[in-house]
Amino acid sequence: MVGNDWWKLSLPPFKKLKNYKLKFAIMENEEVKAGMFEELLRESGKQIKDRRAKGISEDAKMAYKTMVETLGYDVRKLEREQEDSLDFAPDNVFSIISAKSFEPDVFAQKDADLGVRIRNAKVKFITAARRYSFLFGEDLQMSDELLNLKNKEIL
């Protein structure tokens, strides 16, 4: 080694130096991020249970919320159907409903059936809305009409 090459004697070859720096960086710096798979493998039992519980709870909450909203919609739809069955107004100015075409027995049976369906839908809605509040500790956003219905006693 003649001239300016004297400094090469004190350094290890480049490949060894590169590996050495990498190992040193990993030992010194604990913040090296592992992949998600490795992190999941290292989770403790409590962390795993917490993660699973959170996922299950969110799924159940969304399903219950959807069910309560659907039941509320069903109640309103059935009540409108019952109101519409009382509409005997003619379709246009030139037509009228004659007494001969009105069948009181059919009307009474249909109205009673709708009343029972409305009653059952209300019971399901009230029960589901109360269980949602109990299970998830919060009330759903709903119209005043449905909120009053939820707070009624079931006979």
C-alpha positions as CSV (number, residue, x, y, z in Angstrom):
1,M,0.0,0.0,0.0
2,V,1.7,3.0,-1.3
3,G,0.6,6.6,-1.2
4,N,-3.0,7.4,-0.4
5,D,-4.3,3.8,0.1
6,W,-3.2,3.5,3.7
7,W,-6.7,4.2,5.1
8,K,-8.2,1.0,3.3
9,L,-6.3,-1.2,5.8
10,S,-8.3,0.0,8.8
11,L,-11.8,-0.6,7.3
12,P,-13.5,-3.9,6.8
13,P,-14.7,-4.8,3.3
14,F,-17.8,-2.8,2.2
15,K,-20.3,-5.8,2.4
16,K,-19.3,-6.5,6.0
17,L,-19.6,-2.8,6.9
18,K,-23.1,-2.6,5.4
19,N,-24.3,-5.7,7.4
20,Y,-22.6,-4.4,10.5
21,K,-24.4,-1.0,10.3
22,L,-27.8,-2.7,9.7
23,K,-27.4,-5.0,12.7
24,F,-26.3,-2.0,14.9
25,A,-29.3,0.0,13.7
26,I,-31.7,-2.8,14.7
27,M,-30.1,-3.3,18.1
28,E,-29.9,0.5,18.9
29,N,-33.3,1.5,17.4
30,E,-36.2,-0.4,18.9
31,E,-38.6,1.5,16.7
32,V,-38.0,-0.7,13.6
33,K,-41.6,-1.5,12.6
34,A,-42.6,-5.2,12.1
35,G,-45.2,-6.1,9.5
36,M,-48.9,-6.4,10.5
37,F,-48.7,-10.2,10.3
38,E,-45.8,-10.3,12.8
39,E,-47.5,-7.8,15.1
40,L,-50.7,-10.0,15.1
41,L,-48.6,-13.0,16.0
42,R,-47.1,-11.2,18.9
43,E,-50.4,-10.0,20.4
44,S,-51.2,-11.1,23.9
45,G,-54.4,-13.0,24.7
46,K,-56.0,-9.9,26.1
47,Q,-55.2,-7.9,23.0
48,I,-56.7,-10.6,20.8
49,K,-59.8,-10.8,22.9
50,D,-60.2,-7.0,22.9
51,R,-59.8,-6.9,19.1
52,R,-62.3,-9.7,18.6
53,A,-64.8,-8.2,21.1
54,K,-64.7,-4.8,19.3
55,G,-65.3,-6.4,15.9
56,I,-68.2,-8.6,17.2
57,S,-69.8,-5.7,19.0
58,E,-69.6,-3.4,16.0
59,D,-71.2,-6.0,13.8
60,A,-74.0,-6.8,16.2
61,K,-74.6,-3.0,16.8
62,M,-75.0,-2.4,13.0
63,A,-77.2,-5.4,12.6
64,Y,-79.5,-4.5,15.5
65,K,-79.6,-0.8,14.3
66,T,-80.7,-1.9,10.8
67,M,-83.3,-4.3,12.3
68,V,-84.8,-1.6,14.5
69,E,-84.9,0.9,11.7
70,T,-86.6,-1.7,9.4
71,L,-89.2,-2.5,12.0
72,G,-90.0,1.2,12.5
73,Y,-90.4,1.5,8.7
74,D,-92.7,-1.5,8.7
75,V,-94.9,0.0,11.4
76,R,-95.3,3.3,9.5
77,K,-95.9,1.4,6.2
78,L,-98.7,-0.7,7.7
79,E,-100.3,2.3,9.4
80,R,-100.4,4.1,6.1
81,E,-101.9,1.0,4.4
82,Q,-104.6,1.0,7.0
83,E,-105.3,4.7,6.5
84,D,-105.4,4.2,2.7
85,S,-108.0,1.5,3.1
86,L,-110.4,4.1,4.5
87,D,-110.1,6.2,1.4
88,F,-113.3,5.8,-0.5
89,A,-113.0,8.9,-2.7
90,P,-113.4,8.3,-6.4
91,D,-110.4,8.1,-8.6
92,N,-111.8,10.9,-10.8
93,V,-114.7,13.3,-10.9
94,F,-116.9,11.1,-13.1
95,S,-116.7,7.9,-11.0
96,I,-118.4,7.1,-7.7
97,I,-118.4,4.0,-5.5
98,S,-121.8,2.5,-5.4
99,A,-123.2,0.8,-2.3
100,K,-123.4,-2.5,-4.4
101,S,-119.7,-2.6,-5.0
102,F,-118.7,-2.1,-1.4
103,E,-118.3,-5.4,0.5
104,P,-118.4,-4.7,4.3
105,D,-117.3,-8.2,5.3
106,V,-114.2,-8.1,3.2
107,F,-113.4,-4.6,4.4
108,A,-113.9,-5.6,8.1
109,Q,-111.7,-8.7,7.7
110,K,-109.0,-6.8,5.9
111,D,-109.0,-3.9,8.5
112,A,-108.9,-6.3,11.4
113,D,-106.0,-8.2,9.8
114,L,-104.1,-5.0,9.3
115,G,-104.7,-4.0,12.9
116,V,-103.2,-7.3,14.1
117,R,-100.2,-6.9,11.8
118,I,-99.7,-3.3,13.0
119,R,-99.9,-4.5,16.7
120,N,-97.3,-7.3,16.1
121,A,-95.0,-4.9,14.2
122,K,-95.2,-2.4,17.1
123,V,-94.4,-5.0,19.7
124,K,-91.4,-6.2,17.7
125,F,-90.2,-2.6,17.2
126,I,-90.6,-1.7,20.9
127,T,-88.9,-4.8,22.0
128,A,-86.0,-4.4,19.6
129,A,-85.5,-0.7,20.3
130,R,-85.4,-1.3,24.1
131,R,-83.0,-4.2,23.7
132,Y,-80.7,-2.0,21.5
133,S,-80.6,0.6,24.2
134,F,-79.9,-2.0,26.9
135,L,-77.2,-3.9,24.9
136,F,-75.4,-0.9,23.5
137,G,-76.0,1.8,26.1
138,E,-77.4,4.4,23.7
139,D,-80.7,5.3,22.0
140,L,-81.2,5.4,18.3
141,Q,-82.0,8.5,16.4
142,M,-85.7,8.2,15.5
143,S,-88.7,10.3,14.8
144,D,-90.8,11.6,17.8
145,E,-93.6,9.3,16.8
146,L,-91.4,6.2,17.0
147,L,-89.7,7.5,20.2
148,N,-93.1,7.9,21.8
149,L,-94.0,4.4,20.6
150,K,-90.8,3.0,22.1
151,N,-91.7,4.5,25.5
152,K,-95.2,3.0,25.5
153,E,-96.1,0.0,27.6
154,I,-96.7,-3.2,25.7
155,L,-100.1,-4.6,26.6
